[in-house]
Amino acid sequence: MSVARAWSRRALLAAALGGLGLWSVSARAATPAGKTVPIVIDGATFAPGDVTAQVGDTVSWTNKDVVDHTATAAHDEWRVLVKAGKTATLVLKKAGSFDYSCEFHPTMTGHLLVKPAS
């Protein structure tokens, strides 16, 4: 079967299923991606220590230290392992106020305030 014919069959099938309400393609605009909120780990410190973001944003921790760290929420809402010299990210899915620390170095602390998406 030719590629064009295969695509025609797929288009017909999609139209038929769409008409039955079994499959749909939305013409809505895509939801804009959130912003990236950078946090640097350097000298066993989160900088900035207090961050405000929104649901849908991505927090990006960049570890400039030679040892691994974590960013772990106080009530286990999330845990991010940030390997030495690497970057790790977390997409924020829930609004709230989150104190966090490094599991390996408990004196390393930070605070993340996550507001509802606007």
Secondary structure, 3 states (H helix, E strand, C coil): CCHHHHHHHHHHHHHHHHHCCCCCCCCCCCCCCCCEEEEEECCCCEECCEEEEECCCEEEEEECCCCCEEEEECCCCCEEEECCCCEEEEECCCCEEEEEECCCCCCCEEEEEEECCC
